[in-house]
């Protein structure tokens, strides 16, 4: 876990919830980039707690969900996948607004689907992939 030291230094408590015996066959380089972008978002925006969950959604699909606590309500969560969109209009987080757009593009290229959920306290990115191993 390459980001453990950075997450710990930021006071983040990360809870992995990974179901046993799941295998996702995919392009390692692209999936690594997806994870890097999502963990990078934790480092920029998450407050105290985050989790990553890998479960079987149904007989043919696996889901990976990255969830974090937030103190900023996200009224327009769907806009976060628009290129160059950021909730930080002052750009104090050094974000150019490409991270989730890249995640969505790579997820689609890998044959998956990305969905966002947000409320006043939590933000979640769920990636759903077809399980080609069944």
ABEGO torsion letter per residue (X at the ends): XAAAAAAAAAGBBBBBBBBBGBBBBBBAAAAAAAAAAAAAAAAAABBGBBBBBBBBABAABBBBBBBBBBABBBABAAAAABBGBBABAAGAAGBAGAAAAAAAAAAAAAGBBBBBBBBAABBBBBBBBBBAAX
